[in-house]
Structure formats: C-alpha cells, structure tokens
Amino acid sequence: MNLHAFFRSARFRVLLCVLALLAGVMLYSLHARPHTDRLTQLMQSAVSPVRKFSAAISGSVNEKLDTYYGAKAYRDENARLRDQIASLNARLIGYDDAQTELEALRDQLAIKEKNSDFLLSTPCKVLMPITNEMTAGFLIDQGEEDGIVLNAPVICSLGLVGVVTELSAHSAAVTTILSPELSVGAVVLETGDSGIVEGDLRYAANGQTGMIYLDENSSVKAGDLIMTAGTTGLFPYGLPIGNVTEVGMEESALAKYAVLAPSADLSALESVTVLLDFEGKGESFGEK
C-alpha cells in the first residue's frame, strides 16, 4: 500500500480519531483543572459531615470498647484481689485459732503446775453468752459425751469462773460466780475469815459479785483476796475468786458483807477448763 492510499484508508481515519480524542482529553484536563478542584472541594464539603459523623461513631465505639475492656480488666483484678483477701483471711483465722488454742493450753499448764491433783477437761471454747443473761453465763463446746459432768467447777488460770449447770451431748451451760443461783464457800486469804460468795444482781450489772456472812468483827478490807474454802467437796481449796472492792455492814448489823471484783474477766473469756476431779472431791470439811 502506497502513502496516498494509506491516508485515504479507514485505518488512517481510525488512527486520526484516536489521536484527536487523546488531544481533546489532554486539552480538557489542562483547561478544566480549576473546575475539577472546585468540584473536588464541593464533594469534600458534602462528605465532610458524613466523615465527621463516621469519625464520631468510630471514636464512640472505640471508647466504649476501651471502657468495656477496661471494666472487664477492673472486674477481673477485683475478683483476683477478693480471692487473695479471702485466702489471707482464712490464713489469719487459722493463725488466730492456733493462737487461741495455744493460749488455752498455756492456761491449762499454769493450772496443772499449781495443782498436780487436778483432772482437767481439754480446753473448752466459749461459744456464746446466754441470751439476756446479766450474770455472764455462757455455753461451751463440750458436753456429756465429751466427759463433762453437772456441777463441775469451771476455771481458768486466774481462778474460779463458775459451774456446769446444763448438759447436752456436745455442749454445756455455765453459770458464773456473778449469779445469785451459785453459792461458794470462801475464805479471806489475808485474815482467814470465812463466808459465802453469792451473786447479787445489784453487783452483777457492774461485773461484780458479793460475799456474805462475814463475821461482824472481821478485819477484811479492800484489796484482800477471796478464794474457795474447799469445805463442801464441791470445790477444791484455794481457787482465787476475786478481790474485795468494798466492805459494809449487813442491815441486821450481825455480819459484814463484801463486794468482789472477779479474778477473771468473765466478759472476755474465750476458753475455759472444766475441773473433772481433784483431791478431796465429794468430801465435806468434817470428813477430811
């Protein structure tokens, strides 16, 4: 094909159209760029609120996700700390129980060192006070099946606490020396004067007990020690009961009385011992 025929052919015309189209596109791009920028700006202005809304939603979602995962981590940490505290508390309770048991054993050892003839129960835990009991009565965690018997003296290393007055299989009620229902033969260590220690509700309200039937000429005074006389066989001789805080004359003027502060703090007892047997148990003074 010669050159003249090529310029007249369909192929040339197609090529010419393509070149013209390309040139037109190039010229349009050069002259239409400002319009394109404005169009782009308009489109950006139009989509800006959408973009901001999307960003806000995304931020809120991210914030809520952070809050959720933060709260979950906080809850998990709290649960871990609670478990740790519970474990530590259990260890502390175990430690406190061991300390209480150790103190109870030391208390018993002190009693045995002073009284080799005493047959003692194992340490009895004070469970609870007797409801509405002004005279400090309480329950212990041992009973008849543990070898505890009625009317047995209840003691601690500081002295006489009371007696067992009720029994069940594995618990017992203790009536203390503050109760008017309990009478104990007693003697004044310093003077040798004898009398009866018997609770009185007037004194019990202040954690004290009384001693009656003291000789009118007794020289008993504040500070003197009162202890069991051991004359009835119900209590051994020499258990401390309390110290005199006040002395007065009975209304009859035939005898004196004394107010006593118990040797043991009856409101703070955690453990006591039941005296099951002792030398002279069941023997009255005249039988010795």
DRENKOLLO-663982 format. One record per residue (C-alpha): residue number from 0; x negated, y negated, z. Coordinates in Angstrom, 2 decimals, padded with zeros to 5 digits. Each point is the difference from the previous one (the first is absolute). Layout:
REM DRENKOLLO-663982
pt num->NUM | xx->X | yy->Y | zz->Z
...
END
This chain:
REM DRENKOLLO-663982
pt num->0 | xx->000.00 | yy->000.00 | zz->000.00
pt num->1 | xx->-001.44 | yy->-003.43 | zz->-001.02
pt num->2 | xx->000.10 | yy->-003.08 | zz->002.17
pt num->3 | xx->002.89 | yy->-001.61 | zz->-001.90
pt num->4 | xx->002.11 | yy->003.08 | zz->000.38
pt num->5 | xx->-000.81 | yy->000.17 | zz->003.79
pt num->6 | xx->001.25 | yy->-003.57 | zz->000.61
pt num->7 | xx->003.22 | yy->000.93 | zz->-001.76
pt num->8 | xx->000.46 | yy->003.31 | zz->001.84
pt num->9 | xx->002.38 | yy->000.70 | zz->002.94
pt num->10 | xx->-002.95 | yy->000.87 | zz->002.22
pt num->11 | xx->-001.39 | yy->-003.51 | zz->-000.35
pt num->12 | xx->003.33 | yy->-001.53 | zz->000.84
pt num->13 | xx->000.28 | yy->002.18 | zz->003.14
pt num->14 | xx->-003.52 | yy->-000.95 | zz->001.03
pt num->15 | xx->000.79 | yy->-003.65 | zz->-000.58
pt num->16 | xx->003.13 | yy->000.22 | zz->002.17
pt num->17 | xx->-001.95 | yy->001.61 | zz->002.82
pt num->18 | xx->-002.67 | yy->-002.72 | zz->-000.17
pt num->19 | xx->002.65 | yy->-002.70 | zz->-000.02
pt num->20 | xx->001.72 | yy->001.54 | zz->002.99
pt num->21 | xx->-003.25 | yy->000.18 | zz->001.95
pt num->22 | xx->-000.79 | yy->-003.60 | zz->-000.85
pt num->23 | xx->003.46 | yy->-001.08 | zz->001.08
pt num->24 | xx->-000.31 | yy->001.78 | zz->003.33
pt num->25 | xx->-003.35 | yy->-001.63 | zz->000.62
pt num->26 | xx->001.28 | yy->-003.46 | zz->-000.84
pt num->27 | xx->003.09 | yy->000.52 | zz->002.19
pt num->28 | xx->-002.14 | yy->001.06 | zz->002.92
pt num->29 | xx->-002.11 | yy->-003.13 | zz->-000.31
pt num->30 | xx->002.94 | yy->-002.41 | zz->-000.24
pt num->31 | xx->002.38 | yy->001.81 | zz->002.42
pt num->32 | xx->-002.42 | yy->000.48 | zz->002.99
pt num->33 | xx->001.34 | yy->-003.02 | zz->001.99
pt num->34 | xx->003.52 | yy->001.30 | zz->-000.51
pt num->35 | xx->-001.10 | yy->003.43 | zz->001.05
pt num->36 | xx->-001.54 | yy->-001.44 | zz->003.18
pt num->37 | xx->003.24 | yy->-001.84 | zz->000.73
pt num->38 | xx->001.97 | yy->003.15 | zz->-000.64
pt num->39 | xx->-002.31 | yy->001.90 | zz->002.27
pt num->40 | xx->000.45 | yy->-002.67 | zz->002.68
pt num->41 | xx->003.77 | yy->000.18 | zz->-000.37
pt num->42 | xx->-000.09 | yy->003.77 | zz->000.31
pt num->43 | xx->-002.28 | yy->-000.24 | zz->003.01
pt num->44 | xx->002.38 | yy->-002.55 | zz->001.61
pt num->45 | xx->002.90 | yy->002.30 | zz->-000.69
pt num->46 | xx->-001.62 | yy->003.04 | zz->001.51
pt num->47 | xx->-001.65 | yy->-001.87 | zz->002.89
pt num->48 | xx->003.00 | yy->000.35 | zz->002.38
pt num->49 | xx->000.26 | yy->003.65 | zz->-000.89
pt num->50 | xx->-003.72 | yy->000.39 | zz->000.60
pt num->51 | xx->000.30 | yy->-001.83 | zz->003.37
pt num->52 | xx->003.02 | yy->002.10 | zz->001.01
pt num->53 | xx->-001.86 | yy->003.15 | zz->-000.96
pt num->54 | xx->-003.02 | yy->-001.15 | zz->001.99
pt num->55 | xx->002.23 | yy->-000.80 | zz->003.00
pt num->56 | xx->001.68 | yy->003.40 | zz->-000.19
pt num->57 | xx->-003.36 | yy->001.69 | zz->-000.35
pt num->58 | xx->-001.38 | yy->-001.96 | zz->002.96
pt num->59 | xx->003.04 | yy->000.82 | zz->002.12
pt num->60 | xx->-000.22 | yy->003.66 | zz->-000.88
pt num->61 | xx->-003.71 | yy->000.03 | zz->000.76
pt num->62 | xx->000.64 | yy->-001.82 | zz->003.29
pt num->63 | xx->002.72 | yy->002.46 | zz->000.97
pt num->64 | xx->-002.21 | yy->002.90 | zz->-000.96
pt num->65 | xx->-002.82 | yy->-001.46 | zz->002.09
pt num->66 | xx->002.45 | yy->-000.53 | zz->002.89
pt num->67 | xx->001.31 | yy->003.55 | zz->-000.33
pt num->68 | xx->-003.40 | yy->001.58 | zz->-000.08
pt num->69 | xx->-001.21 | yy->-002.35 | zz->002.77
pt num->70 | xx->003.02 | yy->000.88 | zz->002.15
pt num->71 | xx->-000.52 | yy->003.68 | zz->-000.66
pt num->72 | xx->-003.65 | yy->-000.30 | zz->000.99
pt num->73 | xx->001.10 | yy->-001.93 | zz->003.11
pt num->74 | xx->002.53 | yy->002.70 | zz->000.89
pt num->75 | xx->-002.53 | yy->002.73 | zz->-000.59
pt num->76 | xx->-002.54 | yy->-001.82 | zz->002.19
pt num->77 | xx->002.64 | yy->-000.48 | zz->002.72
pt num->78 | xx->000.89 | yy->003.68 | zz->-000.12
pt num->79 | xx->-003.67 | yy->000.92 | zz->000.29
pt num->80 | xx->-000.46 | yy->-002.36 | zz->002.94
pt num->81 | xx->003.14 | yy->001.34 | zz->001.71
pt num->82 | xx->-001.30 | yy->003.54 | zz->-000.35
pt num->83 | xx->-003.36 | yy->-001.11 | zz->001.37
pt num->84 | xx->001.64 | yy->-001.76 | zz->002.95
pt num->85 | xx->002.18 | yy->003.03 | zz->000.71
pt num->86 | xx->-003.08 | yy->002.21 | zz->-000.02
pt num->87 | xx->-001.84 | yy->-002.36 | zz->002.34
pt num->88 | xx->003.02 | yy->-000.23 | zz->002.30
pt num->89 | xx->000.22 | yy->003.78 | zz->000.16
pt num->90 | xx->-003.68 | yy->000.13 | zz->000.91
pt num->91 | xx->000.51 | yy->-002.69 | zz->002.63
pt num->92 | xx->002.99 | yy->001.84 | zz->001.45
pt num->93 | xx->-002.05 | yy->003.16 | zz->000.11
pt num->94 | xx->-002.81 | yy->-001.93 | zz->001.65
pt num->95 | xx->002.40 | yy->-001.55 | zz->002.53
pt num->96 | xx->001.52 | yy->003.42 | zz->000.75
pt num->97 | xx->-003.47 | yy->001.44 | zz->000.53
pt num->98 | xx->-000.90 | yy->-002.92 | zz->002.27
pt num->99 | xx->003.22 | yy->000.46 | zz->002.00
pt num->100 | xx->-000.66 | yy->003.72 | zz->000.36
pt num->101 | xx->-003.57 | yy->-000.67 | zz->001.05
pt num->102 | xx->001.15 | yy->-002.49 | zz->002.64
pt num->103 | xx->002.55 | yy->002.53 | zz->001.27
pt num->104 | xx->-002.70 | yy->002.66 | zz->000.33
pt num->105 | xx->-002.27 | yy->-002.45 | zz->001.80
pt num->106 | xx->002.89 | yy->-000.81 | zz->002.31
pt num->107 | xx->000.47 | yy->003.67 | zz->000.81
pt num->108 | xx->-003.72 | yy->000.46 | zz->000.55
pt num->109 | xx->000.04 | yy->-002.85 | zz->002.51
pt num->110 | xx->002.88 | yy->001.69 | zz->001.84
pt num->111 | xx->-001.72 | yy->003.40 | zz->000.07
pt num->112 | xx->-003.26 | yy->-001.48 | zz->001.23
pt num->113 | xx->001.83 | yy->-001.36 | zz->003.03
pt num->114 | xx->002.31 | yy->002.98 | zz->000.49
pt num->115 | xx->-001.50 | yy->003.36 | zz->-000.92
pt num->116 | xx->003.07 | yy->001.88 | zz->001.33
pt num->117 | xx->002.43 | yy->-001.66 | zz->-002.42
pt num->118 | xx->001.57 | yy->002.06 | zz->-002.77
pt num->119 | xx->000.90 | yy->-002.46 | zz->-002.72
pt num->120 | xx->002.09 | yy->000.13 | zz->-003.14
pt num->121 | xx->-001.58 | yy->-001.01 | zz->-003.25
pt num->122 | xx->000.33 | yy->-003.76 | zz->-000.57
pt num->123 | xx->003.63 | yy->-000.99 | zz->-000.59
pt num->124 | xx->000.78 | yy->-002.75 | zz->-002.44
pt num->125 | xx->002.50 | yy->-002.61 | zz->001.14
pt num->126 | xx->002.67 | yy->000.12 | zz->-002.70
pt num->127 | xx->002.37 | yy->-002.78 | zz->000.93
pt num->128 | xx->001.50 | yy->-001.82 | zz->002.95
pt num->129 | xx->003.37 | yy->001.13 | zz->001.27
pt num->130 | xx->002.63 | yy->-002.36 | zz->-001.38
pt num->131 | xx->001.25 | yy->-002.71 | zz->002.37
pt num->132 | xx->-002.37 | yy->001.25 | zz->002.66
pt num->133 | xx->-001.20 | yy->-002.81 | zz->002.27
pt num->134 | xx->-002.28 | yy->002.32 | zz->001.90
pt num->135 | xx->-002.35 | yy->000.86 | zz->-002.88
pt num->136 | xx->001.17 | yy->003.60 | zz->-000.46
pt num->137 | xx->-001.17 | yy->001.68 | zz->-003.19
pt num->138 | xx->-000.10 | yy->003.19 | zz->-002.07
pt num->139 | xx->-003.09 | yy->002.14 | zz->-000.58
pt num->140 | xx->-000.73 | yy->002.41 | zz->-002.85
pt num->141 | xx->-000.24 | yy->003.19 | zz->002.06
pt num->142 | xx->002.74 | yy->002.04 | zz->001.63
pt num->143 | xx->000.93 | yy->003.31 | zz->001.56
pt num->144 | xx->-001.50 | yy->002.14 | zz->-002.75
pt num->145 | xx->-003.26 | yy->-001.92 | zz->000.41
pt num->146 | xx->-000.22 | yy->000.91 | zz->003.69
pt num->147 | xx->001.51 | yy->-003.18 | zz->001.46
pt num->148 | xx->002.16 | yy->000.50 | zz->003.11
pt num->149 | xx->002.59 | yy->-002.12 | zz->001.79
pt num->150 | xx->-001.13 | yy->-002.27 | zz->002.85
pt num->151 | xx->-003.65 | yy->000.32 | zz->-001.00
pt num->152 | xx->-002.01 | yy->-003.17 | zz->000.70
pt num->153 | xx->-000.94 | yy->-002.08 | zz->-003.04
pt num->154 | xx->-003.34 | yy->-001.74 | zz->000.35
pt num->155 | xx->-002.79 | yy->-001.84 | zz->-001.78
pt num->156 | xx->-003.55 | yy->-000.74 | zz->001.04
pt num->157 | xx->001.19 | yy->-003.11 | zz->001.87
pt num->158 | xx->002.50 | yy->001.84 | zz->002.16
pt num->159 | xx->003.57 | yy->001.17 | zz->000.34
pt num->160 | xx->002.43 | yy->-000.89 | zz->-002.78
pt num->161 | xx->003.15 | yy->001.95 | zz->000.95
pt num->162 | xx->001.57 | yy->003.45 | zz->-000.25
pt num->163 | xx->001.61 | yy->002.18 | zz->-002.66
pt num->164 | xx->003.77 | yy->-000.19 | zz->000.44
pt num->165 | xx->001.42 | yy->001.47 | zz->-003.23
pt num->166 | xx->-001.21 | yy->002.74 | zz->-002.32
pt num->167 | xx->000.60 | yy->001.21 | zz->-003.53
pt num->168 | xx->-002.01 | yy->002.49 | zz->-002.01
pt num->169 | xx->-002.64 | yy->-002.44 | zz->-001.18
pt num->170 | xx->000.67 | yy->-003.26 | zz->001.81
pt num->171 | xx->000.62 | yy->-001.26 | zz->003.49
pt num->172 | xx->001.29 | yy->-003.09 | zz->001.77
pt num->173 | xx->-002.14 | yy->-001.70 | zz->002.60
pt num->174 | xx->001.39 | yy->-002.06 | zz->002.88
pt num->175 | xx->-002.59 | yy->-002.49 | zz->001.21
pt num->176 | xx->-000.87 | yy->-001.31 | zz->003.44
pt num->177 | xx->002.03 | yy->-003.14 | zz->-000.82
pt num->178 | xx->003.24 | yy->001.98 | zz->000.22
pt num->179 | xx->002.20 | yy->-000.01 | zz->003.14
pt num->180 | xx->000.62 | yy->003.68 | zz->-000.77
pt num->181 | xx->-003.59 | yy->000.93 | zz->000.84
pt num->182 | xx->-001.36 | yy->000.10 | zz->003.55
pt num->183 | xx->-003.62 | yy->000.81 | zz->000.75
pt num->184 | xx->-001.65 | yy->000.46 | zz->003.41
pt num->185 | xx->-002.85 | yy->-002.50 | zz->000.13
pt num->186 | xx->-002.79 | yy->-001.28 | zz->002.20
pt num->187 | xx->-001.95 | yy->-003.26 | zz->000.22
pt num->188 | xx->-003.65 | yy->000.79 | zz->-000.65
pt num->189 | xx->-001.38 | yy->-002.87 | zz->002.12
pt num->190 | xx->002.22 | yy->000.45 | zz->003.07
pt num->191 | xx->001.30 | yy->003.54 | zz->-000.15
pt num->192 | xx->003.60 | yy->-001.23 | zz->000.33
pt num->193 | xx->002.54 | yy->002.20 | zz->-001.70
pt num->194 | xx->003.31 | yy->-000.68 | zz->-001.69
pt num->195 | xx->002.08 | yy->000.78 | zz->-003.07
pt num->196 | xx->-000.63 | yy->-001.44 | zz->-003.45
pt num->197 | xx->003.39 | yy->-000.47 | zz->-001.61
pt num->198 | xx->001.00 | yy->-002.06 | zz->-002.99
pt num->199 | xx->002.22 | yy->-003.04 | zz->000.31
pt num->200 | xx->001.67 | yy->-001.71 | zz->-002.95
pt num->201 | xx->-000.87 | yy->-003.39 | zz->001.48
pt num->202 | xx->-003.68 | yy->000.89 | zz->-000.39
pt num->203 | xx->000.29 | yy->002.12 | zz->-003.14
pt num->204 | xx->000.96 | yy->-003.04 | zz->-002.06
pt num->205 | xx->-003.55 | yy->-001.26 | zz->000.65
pt num->206 | xx->-001.66 | yy->003.39 | zz->-000.52
pt num->207 | xx->-000.39 | yy->000.57 | zz->003.73
pt num->208 | xx->001.18 | yy->002.54 | zz->002.57
pt num->209 | xx->000.52 | yy->000.00 | zz->003.75
pt num->210 | xx->-001.16 | yy->001.75 | zz->003.16
pt num->211 | xx->002.40 | yy->000.32 | zz->002.93
pt num->212 | xx->-000.03 | yy->001.31 | zz->003.56
pt num->213 | xx->-003.34 | yy->-001.51 | zz->000.88
pt num->214 | xx->-000.55 | yy->-000.32 | zz->003.73
pt num->215 | xx->001.03 | yy->-003.41 | zz->001.29
pt num->216 | xx->-003.47 | yy->-000.40 | zz->001.51
pt num->217 | xx->-001.79 | yy->001.05 | zz->-003.18
pt num->218 | xx->-002.92 | yy->-002.18 | zz->-001.03
pt num->219 | xx->000.50 | yy->000.72 | zz->-003.71
pt num->220 | xx->-000.80 | yy->-003.03 | zz->-002.16
pt num->221 | xx->-000.14 | yy->-001.17 | zz->-003.57
pt num->222 | xx->-002.62 | yy->001.85 | zz->-002.01
pt num->223 | xx->000.14 | yy->003.24 | zz->002.00
pt num->224 | xx->000.12 | yy->003.22 | zz->-002.03
pt num->225 | xx->002.99 | yy->002.31 | zz->000.34
pt num->226 | xx->-000.47 | yy->003.68 | zz->-000.92
pt num->227 | xx->001.91 | yy->003.25 | zz->000.22
pt num->228 | xx->000.07 | yy->001.55 | zz->003.46
pt num->229 | xx->000.30 | yy->003.61 | zz->-001.19
pt num->230 | xx->002.26 | yy->000.94 | zz->002.90
pt num->231 | xx->002.87 | yy->001.57 | zz->-001.93
pt num->232 | xx->-001.79 | yy->002.29 | zz->-002.42
pt num->233 | xx->001.49 | yy->-001.86 | zz->-002.95
pt num->234 | xx->-003.06 | yy->-002.20 | zz->-000.53
pt num->235 | xx->-003.64 | yy->000.54 | zz->000.87
pt num->236 | xx->-001.70 | yy->-002.25 | zz->002.49
pt num->237 | xx->-001.78 | yy->-003.12 | zz->-001.16
pt num->238 | xx->001.56 | yy->-000.92 | zz->-003.37
pt num->239 | xx->-000.10 | yy->-003.80 | zz->-000.31
pt num->240 | xx->003.46 | yy->-001.54 | zz->-000.26
pt num->241 | xx->-000.61 | yy->-003.72 | zz->000.13
pt num->242 | xx->-001.28 | yy->-003.02 | zz->001.88
pt num->243 | xx->001.97 | yy->-002.14 | zz->002.44
pt num->244 | xx->001.03 | yy->-003.41 | zz->-001.32
pt num->245 | xx->002.40 | yy->-001.02 | zz->002.76
pt num->246 | xx->000.91 | yy->001.09 | zz->003.55
pt num->247 | xx->003.19 | yy->-000.82 | zz->001.90
pt num->248 | xx->002.23 | yy->001.08 | zz->002.85
pt num->249 | xx->003.13 | yy->002.02 | zz->-000.63
pt num->250 | xx->003.32 | yy->-001.65 | zz->000.93
pt num->251 | xx->000.30 | yy->002.40 | zz->002.91
pt num->252 | xx->-003.32 | yy->-001.32 | zz->001.32
pt num->253 | xx->-000.89 | yy->003.60 | zz->000.81
pt num->254 | xx->-002.35 | yy->000.60 | zz->-002.91
pt num->255 | xx->-002.04 | yy->-001.78 | zz->-002.63
pt num->256 | xx->000.14 | yy->000.32 | zz->-003.75
pt num->257 | xx->-002.55 | yy->-000.66 | zz->-002.72
pt num->258 | xx->000.20 | yy->-000.83 | zz->-003.69
pt num->259 | xx->-002.49 | yy->001.85 | zz->-002.19
pt num->260 | xx->-001.56 | yy->-000.58 | zz->-003.41
pt num->261 | xx->-000.45 | yy->003.49 | zz->-001.51
pt num->262 | xx->-003.58 | yy->001.14 | zz->-000.58
pt num->263 | xx->000.89 | yy->000.87 | zz->-003.60
pt num->264 | xx->001.66 | yy->-002.40 | zz->-002.43
pt num->265 | xx->003.13 | yy->002.03 | zz->-000.59
pt num->266 | xx->001.13 | yy->-002.11 | zz->-002.96
pt num->267 | xx->-003.21 | yy->000.61 | zz->-001.97
pt num->268 | xx->-000.46 | yy->003.77 | zz->000.35
pt num->269 | xx->-000.75 | yy->001.91 | zz->-003.18
pt num->270 | xx->-000.98 | yy->003.33 | zz->001.55
pt num->271 | xx->000.58 | yy->001.69 | zz->003.36
pt num->272 | xx->-000.73 | yy->003.35 | zz->001.63
pt num->273 | xx->002.37 | yy->002.30 | zz->001.86
pt num->274 | xx->-001.43 | yy->001.47 | zz->003.20
pt num->275 | xx->001.07 | yy->003.64 | zz->-000.18
pt num->276 | xx->-001.71 | yy->001.30 | zz->003.12
pt num->277 | xx->-002.27 | yy->-001.14 | zz->002.81
pt num->278 | xx->-001.25 | yy->001.23 | zz->003.33
pt num->279 | xx->002.79 | yy->-000.23 | zz->002.57
pt num->280 | xx->002.84 | yy->-000.17 | zz->-002.52
pt num->281 | xx->003.28 | yy->000.99 | zz->001.62
pt num->282 | xx->-001.40 | yy->-000.21 | zz->003.52
pt num->283 | xx->001.35 | yy->-002.57 | zz->002.43
pt num->284 | xx->-002.33 | yy->-001.77 | zz->002.42
pt num->285 | xx->001.00 | yy->002.31 | zz->002.88
pt num->286 | xx->-000.86 | yy->003.11 | zz->-002.04
pt num->287 | xx->-003.60 | yy->-001.05 | zz->-000.70
END
